[in-house]
Every structure is written in structure tokens, then in C-alpha cells.
Amino acid sequence: MRRRRLANKEAELDITSFMNLMIVLVPVLLMSMVFSHITVLDLKLPDMAASDDKKDEQQEKQLELVIRDDYIDVNYPAGIRLKRIEKVAPDEEAATAKLRYDFKLLSDVLQEVKRQLREKGIEKRDILILSEADTDYQTIVSTMDTVRSFKAVVAASEVDAELFPDISLGDAPEGEALVSVGSAGK
């Protein structure tokens, strides 16, 4: 029996085609990647050491935004309704479409409230957003974005102007225990 000895050759790896694939694939993946944008909001928690008298006085002068299933109420002072913003249809053509909150109208109302408060000499930077337990997260975030700032044109460029950047969150009161402006004096 004759044994045949095979010559020991080291195997060479040909990675040229793999490198060509990577050269094409990496830039394509990087261009199609969505870069995430994270925004951090500073929310202020109520001070537990505040006295009851001071707390009641602050609550009376509190600007509130109450998010309900069908509408948003703007209250100032706390519990006195200034404006109710009903949900609107997203499109006149889509009769079966789901109703949505009108954040543009909400921004306009808050700009008017801010202007009226300034005319009275009140510089208000804080707002209390009260939402029901089943309010979805996106609605709360959109509301916070709306009350924090609005788009204004200054020197032919669009900038974010400040509305009420100091935001507090809370639970909406049960039912409708609010007084509207028209019936406040009766």
C-alpha cells in the first residue's frame, strides 16, 4: 500500500467580494438610517412645604388646561373657563375620520390669553395641564409642545416664541365642576 501524501497548502481566503459588498452596503445603510431626536422637558413638581394660604392664592391665579375626551378647556383663574376648544374633523371629505384636537386654535387662544395677561401687568410663565386617566400619550406630548411655544415671524425669519414654558401635570377633576366666564358673576 502506498500512501499518498498531500501537500500541505495553506488555504487563502478571498475576501475581495465581501469587502466590495461592505463598501457599498455601509453608506447605503447610513443614508437610510433615521436619526432619533430626543427632547428633554423640565417639569416642576409642586412644593410640599408650601403653606396652605400661599397654595390657595397660587391656585386661584393658576392657568389651567383640562384635556377631556371631546374637548380642551382653558381656565383662568383655576376653575373658571375662558374657552372650550371642541374636537374637529381632520378633513371635510372624510366623514368617517376620527375627530382630533385643534392644536392650532389652542395655540391662538393661549397667545391671546398671554397678551391679555401682559396688558394687565401679569407675567405668567407657568401652566397646569390636567388630563383624564385614559388620555393617550401623544395627545399629552402634543399639548405640551403647543403650550410651551408657538411659531412667530421676526425679521423675516420664523422663530419659536415662548408661551408658557413652565409646565405642571395633573389629573383632571371628575365631571364638570367648572364655571364658565359668562356665568361666573351670576
C-alpha positions in Angstrom: 0.0 0.0 0.0 1.2 3.2 -1.0 0.3 6.2 1.0 0.0 9.3 -0.8 0.9 12.4 1.0 -1.0 15.5 0.2 0.9 18.7 0.0 0.0 21.0 2.9 -1.1 24.2 1.4 -2.4 27.0 3.5 -5.9 28.0 2.4 -6.2 31.6 1.3 -9.3 33.5 2.0 -10.5 35.7 -0.8 -12.5 38.4 0.9 -12.5 40.8 -2.0 -16.1 40.3 -2.9 -17.1 40.7 0.8 -15.1 44.0 1.0 -16.9 45.3 -2.1 -20.2 44.4 -0.5 -19.3 46.3 2.7 -18.1 49.4 0.7 -21.5 49.6 -1.0 -23.7 48.5 1.9 -22.4 50.7 4.8 -23.0 54.1 3.1 -26.5 52.9 1.9 -27.5 51.9 5.4 -26.1 55.1 6.9 -28.1 57.2 4.5 -31.3 55.4 5.1 -31.0 55.4 8.9 -33.3 57.6 10.8 -31.5 59.5 13.5 -33.6 59.8 16.6 -34.1 63.2 18.2 -34.7 63.2 21.9 -36.1 66.3 23.7 -36.0 66.7 27.4 -38.6 68.7 29.2 -38.2 70.1 32.7 -41.4 69.5 34.6 -41.8 71.1 38.0 -43.3 69.2 40.9 -45.3 71.0 43.5 -43.5 72.1 46.6 -44.7 70.0 49.6 -43.5 72.6 52.1 -45.7 75.4 50.8 -48.2 76.8 53.2 -51.9 76.3 52.6 -52.7 80.0 52.3 -50.0 80.5 49.7 -51.1 77.4 47.9 -54.7 78.6 47.7 -53.6 82.0 46.5 -51.4 80.4 43.8 -54.2 78.0 42.8 -56.6 80.9 42.3 -54.2 82.6 39.8 -53.3 79.3 38.1 -53.8 79.0 34.3 -55.2 75.5 33.6 -55.7 73.4 30.6 -58.1 70.5 31.0 -57.9 67.7 28.4 -61.2 65.8 28.1 -62.3 63.2 25.6 -64.2 65.6 23.4 -62.7 69.0 24.1 -60.0 71.0 25.8 -60.9 73.7 28.3 -58.7 76.7 29.0 -59.3 78.0 32.6 -58.1 81.2 34.3 -58.2 81.6 37.2 -58.4 77.9 38.2 -61.9 76.5 37.7 -63.2 79.5 35.6 -63.5 78.5 31.9 -62.2 81.1 29.4 -62.5 79.0 26.3 -63.6 75.5 25.3 -62.0 74.0 22.2 -64.0 71.2 20.7 -62.5 68.4 18.6 -62.7 68.9 14.9 -62.8 66.6 11.9 -59.4 66.3 10.2 -60.9 66.6 6.7 -64.3 67.7 5.4 -64.1 65.0 2.8 -63.5 62.2 5.3 -66.8 62.0 7.1 -65.9 58.8 8.9 -62.5 60.1 10.0 -61.7 60.3 13.7 -62.1 63.7 15.4 -58.8 65.3 16.6 -57.9 68.1 18.9 -57.4 71.5 17.3 -53.9 72.4 18.5 -53.7 75.4 16.1 -56.8 77.0 17.7 -55.4 76.1 21.2 -52.1 78.0 20.3 -54.1 81.0 19.2 -56.2 81.0 22.3 -53.1 80.7 24.6 -51.4 83.6 22.6 -54.5 85.8 23.3 -54.5 84.8 27.0 -50.8 85.6 27.3 -51.4 89.0 25.6 -54.3 89.9 27.8 -52.4 88.9 31.0 -49.5 91.1 29.8 -51.9 94.1 29.3 -53.0 93.6 33.0 -49.3 93.6 34.1 -49.3 89.8 34.9 -46.2 88.0 33.6 -47.3 84.4 33.5 -44.8 81.6 32.6 -46.5 78.5 34.1 -49.5 76.4 33.1 -51.1 73.3 34.7 -52.2 70.6 32.2 -54.9 68.4 33.7 -55.7 65.2 31.7 -58.1 62.3 32.2 -56.7 58.9 33.1 -57.3 57.5 29.6 -55.7 60.4 27.6 -53.2 58.9 25.2 -49.5 59.8 25.5 -49.3 61.5 22.0 -52.1 63.9 22.9 -50.3 65.0 26.2 -47.0 65.5 24.3 -48.6 67.5 21.5 -50.4 69.6 24.1 -47.1 70.2 26.0 -45.4 71.2 22.7 -48.3 73.6 21.9 -48.4 75.4 25.3 -44.6 75.7 25.5 -44.1 77.8 22.4 -45.5 79.0 19.0 -44.1 79.9 15.6 -43.6 83.7 15.2 -42.1 85.7 12.3 -39.3 88.0 13.5 -37.2 89.9 11.0 -38.5 87.8 8.0 -37.5 84.5 9.8 -39.6 82.1 11.7 -38.7 81.5 15.3 -40.1 79.8 18.3 -41.7 82.3 20.7 -42.3 81.5 24.3 -45.8 80.9 25.6 -45.9 79.0 28.9 -42.6 77.0 29.3 -43.1 76.0 32.9 -45.5 73.0 32.7 -47.0 71.1 35.5 -49.1 67.9 35.0 -52.1 66.7 37.0 -55.3 64.7 36.9 -58.4 66.3 35.5 -61.2 66.8 38.0 -64.1 64.4 37.8 -67.2 65.6 35.9 -67.7 69.3 35.1 -67.3 71.4 38.2 -66.2 74.4 36.2 -67.8 77.8 35.9 -67.8 79.5 32.6 -66.9 83.1 32.3 -70.4 84.2 31.4 -71.9 82.6 34.5 -69.1 83.5 36.9 -70.9 86.6 38.1 -74.4 85.1 38.5 
